[in-house]
Amino acid sequence: SLGGVGRIFANQLNLDA
């Protein structure tokens, strides 16, 4: 969920996975 800072797209789900 660290991508939430600058990646509020599908990438956020990718980082969480």
Beta strands, then each sheet from edge to edge (+ up, - down):
end
